[in-house]
Amino acid sequence: MKTVTATELKTKTGETLDAAQKEPVSIEKNGRAVAVIIPQAEYERFTRLENDYWMSRIESAEASGYIGVEATHALIKDRLKKNAKS
């Protein structure tokens, strides 16, 4: 994976975005990795995978009779809110 500093990103934005179309690009600030740039298609794929995972958890919970649809949706919304704050 290619790595660029935040300063390099400011001065070479176009080049960095071009590189990110071929492989993820890690962005470092003060010597610490803070972000990764990936192609839009990869982001969408990851989002679909995450959604599929949570839907399978919902279906599994419903099939076991442990929790209903509304409770499952409420649980997922709560977990997503907590994850977004992290």
Secondary structure, DSSP 4 states (H G I P E B T S, - for coil): -EEEEHHHHHH-HHHHHHHHTTS-EEEEETTEEEEEE--HHHHHHHHHHHHHHHHHHHHHHHHHTSS-HHHHHHHHHHHHHHHHH-
